Amino acid sequence: MTEQLLAIGQLAERTGVAVSALRHYHELGVIEPATRIGGKRQFTPDAIGRVNFIRRAQRFGFTLADVRAVLDEAAGPPWDVLDDRLNELRAQQVELAETIRLLEALRQCGCEVLAECPAMTE
């Protein structure tokens, strides 16, 4: 049985990603059509999972360049890309924790003028 190919519009509909975004993904090399029929991109059903992976990776803060590196099987394991993102997130986590501590201290201090609060000037 032959695998049913998806037109770019069908792929967009099945993934919730705009056709323009799918074209952009193709231009950047993160998705590839199986073929072109009449000049139109045709994708295998596997492209659905790949596009969903890309969307999720972007929500985690990965750039499309990062995604391309992760998906490039010829480049080997993606551990460096993953480690870089983990380190960025850990740094953000420390910064957020410090911000939360400061805001909690401001909230509890009772100063009339926040700009004069010792928590802000320390």
Contacts in CASP RR format, 6 or more apart in sequence:
PFRMAT RR
TARGET T0000
AUTHOR 0000-0000-0000
METHOD contacts of the structure
MODEL  1
MTEQLLAIGQLAERTGVAVSALRHYHELGVIEPATRIGGKRQFTPDAIGR
VNFIRRAQRFGFTLADVRAVLDEAAGPPWDVLDDRLNELRAQQVELAETI
RLLEALRQCGCEVLAECPAMTE
3 44 0 8 1.000
3 45 0 8 1.000
4 45 0 8 1.000
5 34 0 8 1.000
5 35 0 8 1.000
5 37 0 8 1.000
5 42 0 8 1.000
5 43 0 8 1.000
5 44 0 8 1.000
6 14 0 8 1.000
6 42 0 8 1.000
6 43 0 8 1.000
6 44 0 8 1.000
6 45 0 8 1.000
6 47 0 8 1.000
6 48 0 8 1.000
7 40 0 8 1.000
7 41 0 8 1.000
7 42 0 8 1.000
7 43 0 8 1.000
8 19 0 8 1.000
8 22 0 8 1.000
8 23 0 8 1.000
8 33 0 8 1.000
8 40 0 8 1.000
8 41 0 8 1.000
8 43 0 8 1.000
9 19 0 8 1.000
9 22 0 8 1.000
11 17 0 8 1.000
11 22 0 8 1.000
11 43 0 8 1.000
11 47 0 8 1.000
11 48 0 8 1.000
11 51 0 8 1.000
12 18 0 8 1.000
12 19 0 8 1.000
12 21 0 8 1.000
12 22 0 8 1.000
14 48 0 8 1.000
15 22 0 8 1.000
15 48 0 8 1.000
15 49 0 8 1.000
15 51 0 8 1.000
15 52 0 8 1.000
15 55 0 8 1.000
17 51 0 8 1.000
17 55 0 8 1.000
22 31 0 8 1.000
22 41 0 8 1.000
22 51 0 8 1.000
23 41 0 8 1.000
24 64 0 8 1.000
25 31 0 8 1.000
25 51 0 8 1.000
25 54 0 8 1.000
25 64 0 8 1.000
26 32 0 8 1.000
26 33 0 8 1.000
26 41 0 8 1.000
28 64 0 8 1.000
28 65 0 8 1.000
28 68 0 8 1.000
29 68 0 8 1.000
30 50 0 8 1.000
30 54 0 8 1.000
30 64 0 8 1.000
30 67 0 8 1.000
30 68 0 8 1.000
30 71 0 8 1.000
31 43 0 8 1.000
31 47 0 8 1.000
31 50 0 8 1.000
31 51 0 8 1.000
31 54 0 8 1.000
33 41 0 8 1.000
33 42 0 8 1.000
33 43 0 8 1.000
33 47 0 8 1.000
34 42 0 8 1.000
34 43 0 8 1.000
34 44 0 8 1.000
35 42 0 8 1.000
36 42 0 8 1.000
50 71 0 8 1.000
53 67 0 8 1.000
53 71 0 8 1.000
54 64 0 8 1.000
54 67 0 8 1.000
57 66 0 8 1.000
57 67 0 8 1.000
57 70 0 8 1.000
58 64 0 8 1.000
58 67 0 8 1.000
60 85 0 8 1.000
61 85 0 8 1.000
62 70 0 8 1.000
62 81 0 8 1.000
62 85 0 8 1.000
66 81 0 8 1.000
66 84 0 8 1.000
66 85 0 8 1.000
69 75 0 8 1.000
69 78 0 8 1.000
69 81 0 8 1.000
70 78 0 8 1.000
70 81 0 8 1.000
70 82 0 8 1.000
102 119 0 8 1.000
102 120 0 8 1.000
105 119 0 8 1.000
106 114 0 8 1.000
106 117 0 8 1.000
106 119 0 8 1.000
106 120 0 8 1.000
109 117 0 8 1.000
109 118 0 8 1.000
109 119 0 8 1.000
110 117 0 8 1.000
111 117 0 8 1.000
111 118 0 8 1.000
111 119 0 8 1.000
114 120 0 8 1.000
END
